Amino acid sequence: MIQDQSLMKRTAPLLRILLVATLYYLGAKLGFLLSISEGNASSVWPPSGMMLAVLLLGGYRLWPGILLGAIAANILNLLSSDRPWFVSVAVAVGIGLGGTSEALTGAFFNQRWIGTSHIFNQGQNIFKFVAIEAFSCMTSPTLGVISLCLGGFVSWSDFGYSWFTWWIGDVTGILVLTPFIVTWFRPSLNLILRIARTNFSRQGINYQRNRQTKHLKYSSKSLKLLEGVSWLFLIGIIAKIAFGFRYPVEYLMIPLLVWAAFRFGRKGATLAICIVSAIAVIGSVYGISSFIRSTLYESLLLLQAFISSITVTTLVLSAVISERQHAQVALQKLNQELELRVEQRTSELQDANQEITRLNERLKAENMRMSAELEITRQLQQMILPKDEELASIAQLEIAGFMEPADEVGGDYYDILQQDGIVKIGIGDVTGHGLESGVLTIMVQTAVRTILAMNETDPVKFFAILNQTIYDNIQRMNSDKNLTLALLDYQNGVLRLTGQHEEMIIVRSGGLVELIDTIDLGFPIGLEADITDFIAFNDVNLNSGDVVVLYTDGITEAEDINGVQYGLERLCEIVKDNWYLSASDIKDVAIQDVRRHIGGHKVYDDITLVILKQK
């Protein structure tokens, strides 16, 4: 059993080659019946179309069968002449090589530029196919007619006529037979039929609907059969008129070919081409068609032109129809998939909507809770700001303060405290806004008041203790907040400045402006545990009428609608121009100027301003 299988595997390639050779021989015998009397050129050469289809379907390995069949067919045809047998064999070999190279060339370029599975599926591929075969079919007539001329079978004076007739006969054979064979005998299913068989239906189709579908299929097949019989009947009538009575009405077959392309698909179209071509060829061979002219060449060329034109037209039309049907089926599939996806998405959206509703309810509750917390924090911030009566009780200074948060809860801080004749003034800016920043400002105010109550007068120790306290709380909060902070101790006309913050502005009585940089007087609070080494202080003597301006960057970096910042220079100028006013009036003038600069632009940062004026 195993030996038999092994023998079959070894002999199968040889059997396929012999089968191809036999097919070529039979096709050649048919082609010789249509050959020109002066040579071996045929009006329609069936083996050219058959062998190209064989290579497209079976692969290049079948080419020896083409060569053997071509040599055998031509030897038997040429041996009947009066030429020596070896001349006939040599000419047959030349013709065989030409036919084999033609099939190989056509198959190669079709597979390379189109692909065997898509040759007749698209209209543009039909034109590529025609162009490829017009080129590849030049090899066979060139080698064939040269061989015939060298062997003395054809006169060199007839070379051009024979070459052209041979070439157009090969092209016509390919145009007629290759699409028919490839379409009907391809192992894989037609693309449209394959898509059409895809199960678009949903589950749950009942038995009654299946019965109706089967009934419709049987009715459709019956109608198709009746339509096919009607088509053959009409073809027969036109053929009888055209070839029986020699009326020039062959082109009345074109509407029937269009009918076949629309109603019977590519298989029906290629079969119709073969039927019409066979009728035209047989009628011309027997001399009963309107293609018959005074010369045989002229008659054959008219016949070949007719066959080529109807073939290309029908193939292109069937390909375009196939593309449209494929697009319709694909669109139907996409519509079905879209419906399923819409249903799925609708269900998902409903679930998501329910989840969003639940989340919205939770978010509303959370927002209400947070709003309440923010409101409490805001109220606490406002409650711990220095009161007007506290500021008025300071004998040697006029003090006016202003703070406006960008959000409900700001990150700016200022405070004025008194302890044993010393006035403690603080101003700071916490990074960011919101609840954490607001809580941190309250921590700072509480810590400053607590350390002040402990009678700590050393500014370096005061600042170090404050930083350690705030740093520990920030770590416990797991926060990344920190703040710049300046603390000023005022006593008897001397202002001691400690900490890193914005530059302090001093406008002397008369309008002279001084700026004191604080970059070397401290370090941001809460950023490091111990900042003792960074802390320093600077003493400033104040005279009557001198003005001290403390502020946060919300003033100097306030932007107008064009993105231009208010700036330190403008703040200095506005205070310089109004130094003679009271601290409260200077504060009001400065804030009004800042608001004019901002205009309708959104405020992104807290605004804090403290004015001190020596009495």
NORZIGI-V396717 format. One line per field, one symbol per residue. burial: I if it has 9 or more other C-alpha atoms within 8 Angstrom, else O. A space follows every 10 residues. Layout:
# NORZIGI-V396717
burial->???
This chain:
# NORZIGI-V396717
burial->OOOOOOOOOO OOOOOIIIII IIIIIOIIII IIOIIIOOII IIIIIIIIII IIIIIIIOOO OIIOIIIIII IIIIIOOIIO OOIOOOIIII IIIIIIIIII IIIIIIIOII IOOIIIOIII IIIOIIIIII OIIIOIIIII IIIIIIIIIO IOOIOOOOIO OIIIIIIIII IIIIIIIIII IIIOOIOOOO OIOIIOOOOO OOOOOOOOOI OOOOOOOOOO OOOOOOOOOO IOOOIOOIII IIIIIIIOOI OOIOOIIIII IIOIIIIIII IIIIOIIOII IOIIOOOIII IIOOOIIIII IIIIOOIIOI IIOIIIIIII IIIOIIOOII OOIOOIOOOO OOOOOOOOOO OOOOOOOOOO OOOOOOOOOO OOOIIOIIOI IOOOOIOOOO IIOIOOIIII IIIOIIOIII IIIIIIIOIO OIIIIIIIII IOIIIOIIII IIIIIOIIIO IIOOOIOOII IIIIIIIIII IIOIOOOOOO IIIIIIIIII IOIIIIIIII IIOIIIIIIO IOIOOOOIOI IIIIIIOOIO IIOIIIIOOO OIIOIIIIII IIIIIIIIII IOOOIIIOOO IIOIIIOOIO OIIIOIIOII OOIIOOIIOO OOIOIIIIII IIIIO
